[in-house]
Amino acid sequence: MSPNHRTDLVKIPGAPAIPGLAFRLFRDESDFPAMVAVIEGIREADQLELTVSVEDFAREFRHLEHSDPHEDFLFAEVRGDVVGYSETWWAKDPEGTYLYGHHVFLLPQWRGKGICEAMLRRSERRLSEISKANPKDSPRFLQSLVEETESDLASALERTGYTVYRYGLRLVRPDLENVPDLPFPEGVEVRPVKPEHYRAIIDAWNEACKDMRSQVPISDEMFAHWRESPTFDPSMWQITWHGDEVVGTVLNFVDAEDNERYNRRRGHPEMISVKRGWRRRGIARALLARSLKVLRERGMTEAALGVDAENPSGARHLYEGMGFRVVRRAVFYRRPMD
Ligand SMILES: CC(C)(COP(=O)(O)OP(=O)(O)OC[C@H]1O[C@@H](n2cnc3c(N)ncnc32)[C@H](O)[C@@H]1OP(=O)(O)O)[C@@H](O)C(=O)NCCC(=O)NCCS
């Protein structure tokens, strides 16, 4: 063990007395393969549907925001083998609420022994430290977004006082057939996206985030991260303009890695928004219909999107009316910070 490796050890009071168990901070990119292995190791037990690679972690770490790689990523090791890791970060939603986020990923064979609870305590301690630098007069919550199938983590959160803030639904349209041709209101048109439009498009989406529950807007760093990703393809985006004003957005993408792993051809119409004052005139429905056709032209055979189960604009009705059906549910757990 090198001297550096000794100083990155973290003591967690009350951690279980398991022979060889130790906690340490993130070191460098040589930790990425172990992080991928943890995700692979929990995929089946937690019925997770996601694909992550070393390159995905490398990209994520190049663009971390409100998260310090050497303080916010904690590893649990048993005799030097990584058995889990946790991460912490924070964000501010459009209403000014501070969200102190965290997640624990722990291999199934190491659950039920108190390791997850110890990592949760350390995440909360770290977030409490971070929160001292932020204003205290705004609402502050600890938050963990958990797939409903991650039942061990969900139980641990519930045991430690977290309650459901809201549910996030995943909806799928199982085919891309019978998509109607729908008109836009007079003077509203779709134009091909050019790089000089990115700012206006992201601003339009961020403005619409104010009408959603705790939807954190896309920061410059998040956008820079996405631009480096293979899923970034603005030629698929469907954007409506009225003069020089963006009035509707659907930012479509395809995740080829994910499609290959799950042997499907799924496209994602996401970041669906219509500017206030232009709503209830059929713009979102027409943009979604165009998006489904674009995805079909790209060889896709199904589409999936996410929505707040109680989206204040009634977006769920819009999607169900377009043939989407709920297939999964994720839970936003919260606990007040104090
Ligand atoms: C959700 C949103 C995109 C809908 O845009 P829109 O252009 O007004 O939607 P449409 O006019 O095409 O409406 C299509 C259908 O959606 C449903 N719908 C739209 N707004 C609704 C509302 N306020 N309440 C209930 N149902 C609604 C209706 O079924 C509607 O059909 P109808 O008008 O024939 O009854 C828009 O309200 C918005 O930008 N909201 C803020 C951002 C957001 O929540 N985006 C969704 C992210 S998942």
The ligand as an ORCA input file, in Angstrom:
! r2SCAN-3c Opt
* xyz 0 1
  C     -46.422     19.401    -21.142
  C     -46.376     20.406    -22.266
  C     -45.118     20.121    -23.098
  C     -47.618     20.223    -23.151
  O     -47.489     21.095    -24.270
  P     -48.786     21.568    -25.101
  O     -48.304     22.072    -26.406
  O     -49.606     22.459    -24.266
  O     -49.545     20.188    -25.286
  P     -50.666     19.930    -26.385
  O     -51.435     21.181    -26.662
  O     -50.065     19.245    -27.546
  O     -51.606     18.973    -25.557
  C     -51.753     17.633    -25.890
  C     -52.539     16.933    -24.811
  O     -51.811     16.889    -23.597
  C     -52.710     16.982    -22.480
  N     -52.464     18.223    -21.768
  C     -51.697     19.265    -22.153
  N     -51.713     20.225    -21.190
  C     -52.505     19.781    -20.193
  C     -52.919     20.322    -18.937
  N     -52.512     21.534    -18.511
  N     -53.722     19.585    -18.163
  C     -54.154     18.376    -18.556
  N     -53.811     17.811    -19.753
  C     -52.986     18.510    -20.554
  C     -54.095     16.987    -23.073
  O     -54.512     15.643    -23.198
  C     -53.831     17.613    -24.402
  O     -54.798     17.315    -25.343
  P     -56.093     18.286    -25.479
  O     -55.605     19.716    -25.449
  O     -56.656     17.855    -26.787
  O     -56.958     17.963    -24.293
  C     -46.336     21.870    -21.738
  O     -47.418     22.056    -20.859
  C     -45.050     22.232    -20.991
  O     -44.069     22.653    -21.615
  N     -45.030     22.073    -19.659
  C     -43.834     22.397    -18.875
  C     -42.696     21.424    -19.176
  C     -43.101     20.000    -18.953
  O     -43.726     19.650    -17.966
  N     -42.705     19.124    -19.901
  C     -42.948     17.719    -19.814
  C     -41.709     17.053    -19.356
  S     -41.923     15.312    -19.168
*
